[in-house]
Every structure is written in structure tokens, then in C-alpha cells.
Amino acid sequence: LCFVYLFTAFPLMARLGGGRGGVGIMLRHIARPALTSLGTCSSVATIPANLEAAEDTGISRDVAEMVIPLGATMHMDGSCFSCVLKIAFLFGVFGIPFEGAGLIVKILLVAVFSSVAMSGIPGGGYIGEYIICTLFFPAQMAIAYPIAVTIGNLVDPPATMINSAGDYVVSFLVARFTEGKDWLERAQREKAAH
């Protein structure tokens, strides 16, 4: 799911933010932050790679230095994916029906809260998994928690990649709003002139 998201949502955001040339430029520069995040499993450790990619792209320092550090703690779509995956998997393991609008809303609220609120806490994923098990599987805690932790450890690298490499891509959208529709073309012309 993370790699599908990487190759569908990110190009769409780059196209919306950077125009026709945005996708190609994003694809040339996203490898550095993506590989850094896969290796470190840390959105914060990926900030320097994201800033370098943004600078190479032509995203202004003002935009990059605001969007990328904020995104390191607030832009957690990969973590939301992994939270929902853990909950759905555990519902299947315990044979609990995974249906109803109320349940879906509760799962989405827990996913957003745990991914954003726990992002700055060392070992926050383990706390998030404990909250998931406490809310949804209190009677099965002894079995549910180790399963959730195992799934969390397996999906953490690609989830972190989506979280942190997405910060670079979101800066395309912010640049479009702050610098106008043709910001990327202007930035590329200025870069070529130097």
C-alpha cells in the first residue's frame, strides 16, 4: 500500500503543486529522502535529506524550512495506514466483525490521534499499539499486543518513508499557494541561469 501510495498520490501532489514538470522533478529528487527514511526509520532524521531535495528542486527556503520540519511531526499518513492495518489484522485474528460506521469512525480517530500524537515520543509506536489494544482488544491484550508490535516493526520502514518523503512532496503544494502557479518553471529557469 505504501509503495502504491508513493507512486500514485505523490505524483498527483507534485503535478498539482508543480505543474507539468513537477512529477519528473519530484521523481528525480525523492529517492534521497525516501532511502534515508527507510534506513533510519525516523522522520526527523530525514529532515536534512528533505531540505536538500527541496533546495535542488527550487522550492524556496522559506517554504521548505516551514513545511518539512512541521511535516516531520504532523504529516503521518504512513502511520495512519499502519494503524488501520494493525487494527484490521487483529479484528481478523480474533474473528471480530469489522463493520459499522461507528467502528470505522473510531478506528480513523485512533489512527489519526496515535500517528500524530505519538510521532514525537521515543517508542511512541509501542504506546500507540498499547492504546489500540486497550481500546479494541482489552480481553485479548496478552495476545493482541505482541502481534501489534510485530506488525508495527514490520511496517515501520515503509510507513516512515511515506511520512517523511511526503513532507518533500507537500512542499510542492505549499510553494504553489505561496509563490504562484508557475513557481517551479521560474525556479528551474533561475537555477539554469546560475
N, C-alpha and C positions, 0 to 999 in steps of 0.2 A: 504494500500500500504506500509506503514512504517513497519508493522509487517511482511508482506511478504518479504520485503527487508531485515529485520533483520534476518529472518530465511533462506534466500537463499544467498544473497550477502555476509553477514558476515561470514557464514561458508565456503563459497568459498574462501574468502580472507584469513581466518585462515588456510585453507588447503594449499593454495598456499604459504603462508608465514611460516607456522609451520610444514608442512608435515602431515603425517597420524594422529599424535596425536594432531595437532593444533585445530581441531574442538572441540573435547571433552574438552580440557583445556579452550578454549575460552568460551564455553557454561557454564562451571563451574564458570568462573570469570566475565562474562559480566553483571550479574544481579546487582552487586553493582553500576557500573556507569549508567546502564540503569535506575534503580529505582531512583537514585539520580537525574538524569536529568529530569525524569518525575515529580518528586516532586518539583524541583527548577525552571524548565524551563530555565536553564542557562547552557550553555556550559562551561563557566568559573568556575562556582560553582562546576562543575563535575570534574575539573582537579584533585583534591586530590583523589577522588574515582578511577579515571582512573590510576593515578600513583600507587596507592595501588594494583590495579588489575594487572598492568604491572609487578610490583615487585613480586607479588605472582606467576605470570606466569613464571618469569625468564627472562623477557625482560631486557636488560642492562639499567642502569640508564641513560647512555649517549643517548641511543635511545629514551627512554621514556620521558626524560626531554626536548628533542628537538621536538619530534613528537607531543606529547599530547598538550602542550601549543600552538604550531603553529596551530594544528588542531582545537583548540577552536575558532579560528577566521577565519580559511581558509577552513576547511572541512565542508561544509554546504550542503550536498546532501539532507537532510530532508527539509531544507529551500527552495531548488530548487523545490522539489516535491510540497510543499505547494504553492509556487508562481505560478507554472503552473496550479495547481488545481484552485486557485482563478481566474486566467485569463480565463480558460476554463469554469468555472461555470458562470462567468459574461457574457461571449460570449453567453452562452445558455440562460441566463435570458433575455438578450436584443435581442435575435434572430439574432445575427450577425454570418455569416458563419465563421467557424473555419477551414480554409483550405488555402493551398498555401505554397510553400516553403519559400517565403519571410516572411510571417507571422510567421511561425514556427521558423525561424532563429531569428527574432526579439524577440519572446517570450523567446527563450532559452538564448539570450544575456541579456535580462532584468532579467530573473531568476538567472543567474549566478552573474550578477552585484549586484542585490539587496540582494542576500543572502550573498555574501562575503563582499561587501562594507558596508552594514548596520549592520553586526553582532556585531561590537564593539560599536555601538551607542545605548545608552539607549533609548528605544522606537523606535528602528530602524525599526521594523516591520511596525509601523504606517507610517513611512516615505516611506518605500518600497511600501506599499499599495497605498499611495498617488501618487507615481511615476507611478505605474501600471495604476491607474485610469486616471491620466493626459495623459499618452501615448495612452491608448487604448479606454478610455471611457470619453473623455472630455465633451461631450454634456450631459452625464448621471451622472456626478460627484456626484450630491446630493443623488442619489440612490446607485450608484456603491460603493462609499467609505464606507458607513456603512455596506454594505454586505461584502466587502473585509475584513474589520476589524473584523466582526463577524466570518467569516470563519477562519481568522488568529488566533483569540483567541481559536477557537475550535481545530485547528490542530497544535498549537504551542507545546504542550507537546510531542506528538509522533514525530514531526519533530525535536525537540531538542534532543530527545532520539537517533534518527538516527545520528544526527550531532555529539553528544558528545560520545556516546558509540562506534561509528565508529572510533573515534580517537584511542581508545584502540586497535581495530582490525587492523587498518592501521599500527600500530607499529609492528605487526607480519611481515608485508611485508618489512618494513624498516629493521627490525632485520635480515631478511633473506639476504637482499642485503649487509648489513654491516658486518654480523657475519658468513655468510655461510649457506649452505643448511641444515645442521644438528644442527643448533643453539639451537632449542627447546629441542632436546634429550640431548644435553650436559648440558643445563641449568637445566633440570629436574634431571639428574644424580648428578650434583653438589648440588642441593637442597636436594636430598635424602641423600647425604653423610654428610651433616651438620645436 
